[in-house]
């Protein structure tokens, strides 16, 4: 999954391609799929292939949800090209490398839009899979707290974010070590940042 700032940036950039009336519902919809980390529902219920289809979204919330899933799908394809050795890695090492790249992408993307006013839109929540609505709201609050007051000098506390959704501290520590390792490679950082343009340029984002 892309992280929240990347998803919010993309949703804002794509909003004019959809008949969005409520930006709050649209942004909440684009954050919703990853609430599965705290609600515990199956990933297929939030990220299944059916959510990629143009006939899936019917309202502002589901348009945001649709954009989220397209983002993850396209990003995965771009990262497969960026990290050709990924298939040879074990599951945890693969997750750490890809997640570290997503952190770097997210840190860049959060500076490209009005982050603080956007996270305030997460006061809306839905539970389309019948999950505990309080847990969905808890996830939205975690996102708001993670990014509140953040800027170039004060990046989000990704360690708190990852442990907040239930990952073990030892795994998150390895992830953050990988982030620092990648940051030392300027060329790789630029390649990672450039993937956003590839996502945003996809013709998949449209109602027709």
C-alpha positions, 0 to 999 in steps of 0.5 A, spaced: 500 500 500 502 507 498 501 511 505 496 516 507 500 522 504 501 519 497 493 517 497 491 524 499 495 527 494 493 523 489 486 523 491 486 531 490 489 531 484 484 526 481 478 529 484 476 533 478 476 527 474 470 524 478 463 528 480 465 529 487 461 533 491 463 532 498 471 532 499 471 530 506 467 523 503 472 523 497 478 523 502 475 519 507 474 514 502 481 514 499 484 513 506 478 507 508 481 501 505 487 501 509 483 501 516 483 494 515 489 494 519 486 496 525 479 493 523 482 486 522 477 485 515 480 481 510 484 485 505 480 482 499 474 486 502 478 493 501 483 492 495 479 486 491 480 487 483 473 489 483 474 496 486 479 497 480 473 497 475 470 503 473 463 501 475 464 500 482 464 507 485 457 510 486 458 516 490 464 520 493 466 515 498 467 510 493 470 514 488 475 515 493 476 508 495 476 506 487 482 511 487 486 508 492 485 501 489 488 504 483 494 507 486 496 501 489 495 497 483 499 502 479 504 503 484 505 495 485 507 495 477 512 501 477 515 498 483 516 491 480 520 495 475 524 499 480 526 493 484 527 487 479 530 483 484 524 483 489 521 476 487 527 473 489 527 476 496 523 472 502 516 475 504 519 480 510 525 482 506 520 484 500 515 488 505 521 492 508 524 494 502 517 496 498 515 499 505 521 503 506 520 506 498 513 508 500 515 512 506 520 516 502 515 517 497 510 519 502 515 524 505 515 527 499 508 527 497 506 530 503 510 537 501 506 537 495 499 539 497 496 542 503 496 537 508 494 540 514 487 542 511 486 535 508 487 531 514 482 535 517 477 532 512 478 525 516 472 527 520 468 523 516 467 515 516 463 509 513 464 502 515 461 499 508 463 492 510 460 492 517 466 493 521 466 496 527 465 504 525 469 506 532 475 502 529 475 506 522 474 512 526 480 510 530 484 509 524 482 516 521 484 519 528 491 515 527 492 518 520 490 525 523 495 525 529 501 522 525 501 528 520 499 533 524 504 539 524 508 535 520 513 539 514 519 538 511 523 539 518 518 535 522 516 529 518 511 524 520 513 519 526 512 513 521 514 508 527 508 510 531 504 509 525 506 502 523 506 500 530 499 503 531 496 499 526 499 493 530 506 491 527 512 489 531 517 494 533 523 490 531 520 489 524 518 497 524 525 498 526 528 494 520 523 498 516 526 505 518 533 502 518 532 501 510 529 508 509 535 511 512 539 506 507 535 508 501 536 515 503 543 515 502 542 513 495 540 520 491 539 516 485 534 511 488 531 516 492 529 520 485 527 514 482 522 513 487 519 520 488 518 520 480 513 514 480 508 519 483 508 522 476 507 515 473 501 513 477 498 520 476 498 519 469 495 513 468 488 513 464 485 509 469 483 515 473 476 517 469 469 515 470 469 513 462 
